[in-house]
């Protein structure tokens, strides 16, 4: 497929964007649009304008919109920070059901339904970041995450579903949003590729404009390696007083052996560092016990595979007067409600050949798929409700219904369109 003409305007350089603090621009999709920055189907991000269709073949022009029969991506260069995004979603030729993800598959809008020729205005706030900590220092990324969309300094949106289409996208720098920073491992991280999913990439779906989730978690990280890689330091350069920091570690910390290591020693001390650094900047720390692994005993109960680590978090939260979300306890209840066999449907359990290049069965009892990540994200929301974190709760979407881990959503009633990119290699830290 050859694209001869680019329908993009002159490049919006990063330097130019940084000169003016107020960023407010509207991209108008489809041929001949003059009510914003025109973006025809031939406008490709790779052409150098700083915005355009990205990663997959572009959609088509269709009556003042751009539409497709499969997922498509739009990217725009932006300085790091929080942005309010408003989309007019719909398709002039078809009824549509549109799901929007951002960056590394953060779920932002779920199955927005529109009638043929009608458009639905939808908004959210999203966080953008880059690697740089200071003029001469960057976060030490792992080889697997060098090309992750979460670290590339631009906003990338995935429009997916049934006849996805978009008429316009408005991007404005957010004014004093509430930012919730997430710290953790592969159970929390924004996973770029199907079928893997962390709860951190699902939780934005339940909140409306005015709050963003900045997910700094990464596969394989423990509390100390997270700090050593500069992730906490980078996070703190973007934080402001009143923001939250949610911290969940344990899976990889418990594998560390040697003098000074252990739940009551290095692990506790490292978590104290998160609390102290956050409070020093006026942030609000919240501790989470590690999610349970799918470890059933013969009676159908979940066995604690984390040793003293959950109790260490509970004690530290009490000692430091920090809100505690007991995710270890809630996820054990959740898995037991599913039962031994049904719970596999929430984890990465798939027969060989389910995904491209998958020669062997995937049988992973640590990492979630989209359904599992979605349900665990609801557990986190319930933990926020139990702790009465009012400034977060006031930004819940109206369609959020209270969730009981003893009564999970039926998997048969859950569906999200698959993103186009897959990976059969297990995340680090399994």
HELIX and SHEET records of a PDB file:
HELIX    1   1 UNK A   14  UNK A   19  1                                   6    
HELIX    2   2 UNK A   45  UNK A   47  5                                   3    
HELIX    3   3 UNK A  143  UNK A  145  5                                   3    
HELIX    4   4 UNK A  149  UNK A  151  5                                   3    
HELIX    5   5 UNK A  199  UNK A  201  5                                   3    
HELIX    6   6 UNK A  203  UNK A  206  5                                   4    
HELIX    7   7 UNK A  223  UNK A  228  1                                   6    
HELIX    8   8 UNK A  231  UNK A  238  1                                   8    
HELIX    9   9 UNK A  253  UNK A  255  5                                   3    
HELIX   10  10 UNK A  263  UNK A  267  3                                   5    
HELIX   11  11 UNK A  268  UNK A  280  1                                  13    
HELIX   12  12 UNK A  309  UNK A  320  1                                  12    
HELIX   13  13 UNK A  327  UNK A  338  1                                  12    
HELIX   14  14 UNK A  342  UNK A  346  5                                   5    
HELIX   15  15 UNK A  370  UNK A  386  1                                  17    
HELIX   16  16 UNK A  390  UNK A  393  1                                   4    
HELIX   17  17 UNK A  405  UNK A  407  5                                   3    
HELIX   18  18 UNK A  411  UNK A  413  5                                   3    
SHEET    1   A 5 UNK A  37  UNK A  39  0                                        
SHEET    2   A 5 UNK A  24  UNK A  29  1                                        
SHEET    3   A 5 UNK A 165  UNK A 173 -1                                        
SHEET    4   A 5 UNK A  66  UNK A  67 -1                                        
SHEET    5   A 5 UNK A  60  UNK A  61 -1                                        
SHEET    1   B 5 UNK A  37  UNK A  39  0                                        
SHEET    2   B 5 UNK A  24  UNK A  29  1                                        
SHEET    3   B 5 UNK A 165  UNK A 173 -1                                        
SHEET    4   B 5 UNK A  81  UNK A  90 -1                                        
SHEET    5   B 5 UNK A 119  UNK A 128 -1                                        
SHEET    1   C 5 UNK A  51  UNK A  54  0                                        
SHEET    2   C 5 UNK A  72  UNK A  77 -1                                        
SHEET    3   C 5 UNK A 154  UNK A 162 -1                                        
SHEET    4   C 5 UNK A  96  UNK A 102 -1                                        
SHEET    5   C 5 UNK A 106  UNK A 114 -1                                        
SHEET    1   D 2 UNK A 132  UNK A 134  0                                        
SHEET    2   D 2 UNK A 137  UNK A 138 -1                                        
SHEET    1   E 5 UNK A 211  UNK A 215  0                                        
SHEET    2   E 5 UNK A 178  UNK A 184  1                                        
SHEET    3   E 5 UNK A 244  UNK A 248  1                                        
SHEET    4   E 5 UNK A 284  UNK A 288  1                                        
SHEET    5   E 5 UNK A 323  UNK A 325  1                                        
SHEET    1   F 2 UNK A 347  UNK A 350  0                                        
SHEET    2   F 2 UNK A 362  UNK A 368 -1                                        
END                                                                             
